Amino acid sequence: MKKNAVDVAVVGAGLAGITCAQQLVQSGLQVVVVEKSRGLGGRLATRRLPETCADHGVRYLAAQGDLTAALIEKLVPQGILQPWSKAILRHSTSEQITEQKSELQPELYYAAPAGLTAVAKYLAADLEIWRSQRVQAINSTSAEWQLELEATDAEARSLAARSIVLAIPAPQALMLLEPLAQQGFSEVLIQQVRSVEFDPCLTVIATYVAEQQRELADLPWQAVQFVDSPELAWLSCESTKRSSPALTAVIAQSTAAFAAQQFEAPDLQTVGRQLLSRVTNLIPWLDQPIDLQVHRWRYAFVKRGLTDRCLATREPLPLVCSGDWCGGNQIEDALKSGLAAANQIQAWLGDQSAIDPVVQLAQLLQQLPN
């Protein structure tokens, strides 16, 4: 069994986790990020399709606050992000589209030509990330944490760390924290994590022949946000984010209520076609894709979060919980939570005083490659 000892183990390579890890590395600490998936970014997720791609988690980036504005300002000149120029249609029902019931939103949205995962890859530059490594259990000794990882190939792996940042959805963190109660871990912190709730979502990823992209390009909108549909929350012409895609790609995302009803359905293909059939009044051929995939997001949106930017304890050893469920439910909140977690770890392992998160992110971005 291979053992490695580091200053900080960050569990989760979503936006909060990689922002936290990057800040800690730049402060001189030895950090390993452990990620259960092959990719990075968490809900900044991009599905690779034949000669194109589709964002099946986070829909787009927008300036939600100072930190997201700074991130967009950094990434647009590099071509990682670009304005998604047409409007998003905000519609009060999925039954009929009329001028009276529809409203074109004037806000400025940003898409990534290579998919939003590119944002996470940029922020994760030069980090040591162990991918496809699921943390099965956490245990403490007198001096360090021991993370037991799911065996891959023929070799089981463990990781020793002076401190841990759990930058994963609260229910996943809870599964790791509850067994620690017998080791003197904070019951108050466990109760706080237990109080967090998430809503699920089903995302349909549908592809069509490339020629149908011309019809999408002629539409006055690039996406539809459904306000009160019982089944659909979002429809996106993903191909409008790409340059000369080889296939036409469309994303449809369900409401939380519909996802809760159908989440364990044995035939997700039928569920996906059901969702697409609800929007054929917009585009008649949407229910006739050449390929269809459905992705389950068990922890898609924060339903009930916490007000604190992170949760922290030193008993029995330093551990911090972080994520967009700490202090909000948006990309802005994930960035703030990741930086807050890094500040807490630095206060324990070093002597750096806390600084303004806007300044902190600006310094972090300046150290990344152009």
Backbone hydrogen bonds, N-H to C=O, Kabsch-Sander energy under -0.5 kcal/mol:
donor,donor_aa,acceptor,acceptor_aa,energy
2,K,156,A,-1.1
6,V,160,A,-2.2
7,D,30,Q,-1.1
8,V,30,Q,-2.1
9,A,163,S,-2.1
10,V,8,V,-0.6
10,V,32,V,-2.6
11,V,9,A,-0.6
11,V,165,V,-3.2
12,G,10,V,-0.7
12,G,34,V,-2.9
14,G,167,A,-0.5
15,L,41,G,-0.6
18,I,14,G,-2.6
19,T,15,L,-1.9
20,C,16,A,-2.3
21,A,17,G,-2.6
22,Q,18,I,-2.5
23,Q,19,T,-2.0
24,L,20,C,-2.2
25,V,21,A,-2.6
26,Q,22,Q,-2.3
27,S,23,Q,-1.0
28,G,25,V,-1.7
29,L,24,L,-2.1
31,V,29,L,-0.6
32,V,8,V,-2.0
33,V,128,E,-2.8
34,V,10,V,-3.0
35,E,33,V,-0.5
35,E,130,W,-2.8
41,G,13,A,-2.9
44,L,41,G,-2.4
45,A,43,R,-2.0
47,R,54,A,-3.3
48,R,46,T,-0.6
49,L,52,T,-2.3
52,T,49,L,-1.8
54,A,47,R,-1.7
56,H,45,A,-1.0
56,H,54,A,-0.8
57,G,45,A,-0.9
57,G,58,V,-0.6
58,V,43,R,-3.6
61,L,110,Y,-2.7
64,Q,62,A,-1.4
69,A,65,G,-2.1
70,A,66,D,-2.0
71,L,67,L,-2.3
72,I,68,T,-2.6
73,E,69,A,-2.3
74,K,70,A,-1.6
75,L,71,L,-2.1
76,V,72,I,-2.3
79,G,76,V,-1.9
80,I,75,L,-1.6
81,L,75,L,-1.2
82,Q,111,A,-2.5
84,W,109,Y,-3.0
85,S,83,P,-1.0
87,A,220,P,-0.6
88,I,105,Q,-0.6
89,L,87,A,-0.5
89,L,223,A,-3.1
90,R,88,I,-0.5
90,R,103,E,-2.8
91,H,89,L,-0.7
91,H,225,Q,-2.8
92,S,101,K,-1.5
98,T,96,Q,-0.6
102,S,98,T,-1.0
103,E,90,R,-1.5
105,Q,88,I,-2.1
105,Q,103,E,-0.5
109,Y,84,W,-0.5
109,Y,107,E,-0.6
110,Y,61,L,-2.6
111,A,82,Q,-2.7
115,G,112,A,-2.2
118,A,115,G,-2.1
119,V,116,L,-1.5
120,A,116,L,-0.9
121,K,117,T,-2.5
122,Y,118,A,-1.9
123,L,119,V,-2.1
124,A,120,A,-1.8
125,A,122,Y,-1.5
127,L,124,A,-2.2
129,I,127,L,-0.8
130,W,33,V,-3.5
131,R,129,I,-0.9
132,S,37,S,-2.4
133,Q,35,E,-2.7
136,Q,134,R,-0.6
136,Q,148,E,-2.9
137,A,148,E,-1.3
139,N,146,Q,-2.5
141,T,144,E,-2.7
145,W,161,A,-3.5
146,Q,139,N,-3.4
147,L,159,L,-3.1
148,E,137,A,-2.7
148,E,146,Q,-0.6
149,L,147,L,-0.6
149,L,157,R,-2.0
150,E,134,R,-2.9
152,T,155,E,-1.3
155,E,152,T,-1.7
156,A,154,A,-0.5
157,R,149,L,-0.6
158,S,2,K,-2.0
159,L,147,L,-1.9
160,A,4,N,-3.8
161,A,145,W,-1.9
162,R,6,V,-1.8
163,S,7,D,-1.0
164,I,318,P,-1.4
165,V,9,A,-2.5
166,L,320,V,-3.1
167,A,11,V,-2.3
167,A,165,V,-1.0
168,I,166,L,-0.6
172,Q,169,P,-0.9
173,A,169,P,-2.2
174,L,170,A,-2.7
175,M,171,P,-1.3
176,L,172,Q,-0.9
176,L,173,A,-0.7
177,L,173,A,-1.9
178,E,174,L,-2.7
180,L,177,L,-1.6
181,A,178,E,-1.5
182,Q,179,P,-0.8
183,Q,180,L,-1.9
184,G,181,A,-1.2
185,F,180,L,-1.8
186,S,315,E,-0.8
190,I,186,S,-1.7
191,Q,187,E,-2.2
192,Q,188,V,-2.0
193,V,189,L,-2.5
194,R,190,I,-2.4
195,S,191,Q,-1.2
196,V,193,V,-1.3
197,E,304,R,-2.1
199,D,301,F,-3.0
201,C,297,W,-2.0
203,T,295,H,-2.5
204,V,202,L,-0.5
204,V,252,A,-3.7
205,I,203,T,-0.5
205,I,293,Q,-3.2
206,A,204,V,-0.6
206,A,250,V,-2.7
207,T,291,D,-2.3
208,Y,248,T,-2.8
210,A,246,A,-0.5
212,Q,209,V,-1.3
213,Q,210,A,-1.9
214,R,211,E,-1.2
216,L,212,Q,-1.4
217,A,213,Q,-2.4
218,D,214,R,-1.0
219,L,216,L,-1.3
222,Q,87,A,-2.2
223,A,87,A,-0.7
224,V,235,L,-2.9
225,Q,89,L,-3.5
226,F,224,V,-0.6
226,F,233,A,-1.4
227,V,91,H,-3.2
233,A,253,Q,-3.0
234,W,253,Q,-1.7
235,L,224,V,-2.1
236,S,251,I,-3.0
237,C,222,Q,-2.7
238,E,236,S,-1.5
238,E,249,A,-0.5
239,S,249,A,-1.5
240,T,237,C,-1.9
241,K,238,E,-2.1
242,R,239,S,-1.3
244,S,242,R,-0.6
246,A,51,E,-1.1
248,T,208,Y,-2.4
249,A,247,L,-0.5
250,V,206,A,-2.8
251,I,236,S,-2.4
252,A,204,V,-2.1
253,Q,234,W,-2.5
254,S,202,L,-2.5
255,T,231,E,-2.3
259,A,255,T,-2.1
260,A,256,A,-2.5
261,Q,257,A,-1.6
262,Q,258,F,-2.1
263,F,259,A,-1.4
265,A,262,Q,-1.9
268,L,266,P,-0.6
271,V,267,D,-1.3
272,G,268,L,-2.8
273,R,269,Q,-2.3
274,Q,270,T,-2.0
275,L,271,V,-1.9
276,L,272,G,-2.2
277,S,273,R,-2.0
278,R,274,Q,-0.6
278,R,275,L,-1.1
279,V,276,L,-1.6
280,T,277,S,-0.8
282,L,279,V,-1.2
283,I,279,V,-1.8
286,L,283,I,-1.9
287,D,284,P,-0.5
288,Q,285,W,-1.8
290,I,207,T,-2.5
291,D,207,T,-1.2
293,Q,205,I,-2.2
295,H,203,T,-2.8
297,W,201,C,-2.9
297,W,295,H,-0.6
298,R,296,R,-0.7
300,A,199,D,-1.4
300,A,297,W,-0.7
301,F,199,D,-1.9
303,K,197,E,-2.4
303,K,301,F,-0.5
304,R,197,E,-2.1
306,L,325,W,-2.6
311,L,321,C,-1.9
313,T,319,L,-2.1
319,L,313,T,-2.5
320,V,164,I,-2.3
321,C,311,L,-2.9
322,S,166,L,-2.5
326,C,323,G,-2.0
327,G,306,L,-2.6
327,G,325,W,-0.8
334,A,330,Q,-1.9
335,L,331,I,-2.2
336,K,332,E,-2.2
337,S,333,D,-2.6
338,G,334,A,-2.4
339,L,335,L,-2.1
340,A,336,K,-2.3
341,A,337,S,-2.4
342,A,338,G,-1.9
343,N,339,L,-2.5
344,Q,340,A,-2.0
345,I,341,A,-2.3
346,Q,342,A,-2.7
347,A,343,N,-2.1
348,W,344,Q,-1.5
349,L,345,I,-3.0
350,G,346,Q,-2.3
352,Q,346,Q,-0.5
360,Q,356,D,-2.6
361,L,357,P,-2.7
362,A,358,V,-2.1
363,Q,359,V,-2.3
364,L,360,Q,-2.2
365,L,361,L,-3.0
366,Q,362,A,-1.8
367,Q,363,Q,-1.1
367,Q,364,L,-0.7
368,L,364,L,-0.5
368,L,365,L,-0.9
